[in-house]
């Protein structure tokens, strides 16, 4: 089917840029400049001439066509779109990044596409889609203390595996999802692509509606499942006894309860990314690390997901607590999640525990290192002990 898109998003991490492809396809101007957003986030600091050149091109395109540009340090695209009120329920969002599915937490259809597809959307405001089948995931119970939405997401990745939802639409629902903050819901929707999903969706509720009203004046068009909706499968989970989860190297679906990974020595911890760089993520780490110091020989990298999160964390004293514990705070962006940012690259043999969404070999710029994925609480407990640790004894 061909569908009209509500928002087109590109970032600095792709070569060639979608607007370059669109120009080669004959584009004179974007279909609607106020529905196009460019974000500098994959390399928040220009570390060489090539990166600086891409930024110049993005600035020139934005100025020429009246397109909104978020500069390096403003934040990660998947945080900025909902935070800045650019996404509301019922929207169709296409972005040149696989984690565009994050928008599903707000009942928006977020789809990651390649450069040529994004160029077509940039030119026409439309794109062709193959409608995916749906897999409904129902969650009951209440997450125990010390267990977060990241643990829930990792548990599902471990269950479905990295290809278990290939080209499917994942629907997350149930009382356990309804109890979560919008920030926590964004974490779960963000991880849908790690199961191969085309997109993810959560049902709109009063909590999400209030969150959107604070940030946008646009009229939402929430979408609910039809009463007779057909699903490829419905899976049910009870999270009442869920333990913190850890994804072990070098596969995102190599997931075990934290008790099975405890004791693995780590050299670096990372708090941030489009998965877990929000205020509540930094705050839980600060509660664990308050008045303490990272273990000797262990580094902690902290990257707020946006400038707004950075300011809020400063105002609440969260960053002060983390810095006093030994953390290094970097500009908002994809630092610590991808080695392409050229910040926080681990050394040979180093093990890193991270709140990011991927742990493939070389993800942080060094194929001779290892990455473990976990919640912000688990990362904080681990840098405190210098080894993977269960955060529940600190909360």
C-alpha positions, 0 to 999 in steps of 0.5 A, spaced: 500 500 500 502 507 499 501 511 505 502 518 506 507 520 511 506 525 517 514 526 519 520 524 515 527 524 519 534 523 517 540 524 521 548 524 520 550 517 520 548 515 513 552 515 507 549 518 502 544 522 505 537 522 503 537 529 500 543 527 496 539 521 493 533 525 492 537 531 488 539 525 484 532 523 483 530 530 481 527 533 487 527 541 487 524 541 494 522 537 500 514 535 500 513 539 506 519 542 509 515 543 516 514 535 516 522 534 515 527 533 521 534 533 520 538 531 527 546 531 528 546 525 533 551 519 531 557 524 532 555 529 536 562 532 536 565 533 529 572 529 530 574 529 522 573 533 516 568 528 513 564 528 519 564 536 519 563 536 511 556 532 512 554 537 518 555 543 513 551 539 508 545 538 513 546 545 515 546 548 508 540 543 506 536 546 512 537 553 511 535 553 503 529 549 504 526 551 511 527 544 514 528 544 522 535 541 524 537 539 531 545 540 532 550 536 535 548 536 542 541 537 542 540 530 543 538 523 539 533 523 534 528 518 537 528 522 544 527 528 540 521 527 536 517 525 542 520 530 547 519 536 542 512 534 540 513 532 533 510 525 534 503 524 536 498 518 536 496 516 530 502 519 526 506 515 521 513 516 522 519 514 517 526 515 519 533 513 516 534 509 523 532 502 525 530 504 532 524 509 529 520 504 532 521 508 538 515 512 536 510 506 537 510 508 545 506 514 543 501 510 539 505 512 532 507 508 527 515 509 526 518 505 521 526 505 519 527 505 512 533 506 507 536 512 504 533 511 497 526 510 501 527 516 505 529 520 499 522 518 496 518 520 502 522 526 502 520 528 495 513 526 495 510 525 502 508 518 501 511 511 501 510 504 499 509 499 505 507 492 505 503 491 511 506 486 516 502 481 520 501 483 528 504 479 534 500 481 540 504 481 547 500 481 553 504 483 560 500 482 567 503 483 574 507 488 576 515 489 575 518 487 582 523 493 585 530 493 582 527 491 575 525 495 570 522 496 563 529 494 560 529 488 563 522 486 560 525 488 553 531 484 554 527 478 557 522 478 550 528 479 546 531 473 549 524 469 548 523 471 541 530 471 539 533 476 534 529 474 528 523 472 532 519 477 529 521 479 522 517 484 519 512 483 524 508 489 528 509 488 535 503 490 540 505 491 547 499 491 552 497 489 558 497 491 566 504 491 566 505 496 560 499 500 563 503 501 569 509 504 566 511 511 565 512 514 558 519 514 558 519 506 560 515 505 554 519 508 550 525 503 552 521 497 550 518 500 543 525 502 542 528 494 542 522 492 538 527 492 532 532 487 536 527 482 535 526 483 527 520 487 528 518 492 522 515 496 528 512 496 535 505 499 537 502 501 544 495 502 546 493 510 547 491 511 554 490 517 559 498 517 561 500 517 554 495 523 552 497 527 558 504 526 556 503 528 549 499 534 550 504 537 555 509 537 548 504 538 542 498 542 540 497 537 534 491 533 534 492 526 536 489 520 532 489 514 536 488 507 534 486 501 537 486 494 535 479 492 531 475 488 536 476 482 531 483 483 529 487 477 527 494 476 530 499 471 527 500 469 535 498 472 542 504 471 547 502 472 554 508 474 560 507 474 567 513 479 570 511 479 577 517 475 578 522 477 573 529 478 575 534 483 572 536 481 565 543 481 562 544 480 554 551 477 554 556 478 548 556 478 542 548 477 541 542 481 543 538 475 544 543 471 548 540 473 555 540 471 562 538 473 569 543 477 572 544 471 577 548 467 571 552 473 569 554 476 576 561 476 577 564 478 570 569 483 571 568 490 567 572 495 565 567 500 563 560 502 564 555 506 559 549 510 561 545 513 555 543 511 548 536 512 545 534 506 549 536 508 556 538 516 556 532 519 560 532 522 566 529 516 570 534 512 567 540 517 570 536 518 576 536 510 578 543 510 577 544 516 581 540 513 587 545 507 587 551 511 586 550 516 591 556 518 596 560 512 593 565 511 587 566 507 581 571 501 583 578 502 581 580 501 574 572 502 572 570 508 567 563 510 567 560 514 561 554 518 562 550 521 556 543 524 557 539 523 551 537 530 549 539 537 552 533 537 555 534 531 559 541 534 561 538 540 564 533 536 568 539 532 570 543 538 572 537 541 576 535 535 580 543 534 582 543 527 578 549 529 574 552 532 580 552 525 584 554 521 578 560 526 576 562 525 584 562 518 583 567 518 577 562 519 571 564 522 565 558 526 562 559 527 554 554 531 549 547 528 548 548 523 542 549 516 540 556 516 544 557 510 548 552 506 543 556 506 537 563 506 536 562 511 530 561 517 535 569 516 536 568 517 544 568 511 549 572 506 545 574 500 549 581 497 549 582 490 547 580 485 552 575 490 555 568 488 557 563 494 557 556 493 561 551 498 557 544 500 557 544 501 549 540 496 545 546 492 541 552 488 543 554 486 536 562 485 536 565 491 534 559 495 536 563 500 540 569 501 535 573 495 537 572 488 535 577 485 541 572 488 546 565 485 549 559 488 551 553 486 556 547 490 555 543 491 562 538 496 565 541 503 568 540 500 575 544 494 573 550 498 570 550 502 576 551 496 581 556 493 576 561 499 576 560 500 583 563 493 584 567 492 578 563 486 576 556 485 573 552 485 579 545 484 581 542 491 583 536 489 587 541 489 593 542 497 592 535 499 591 
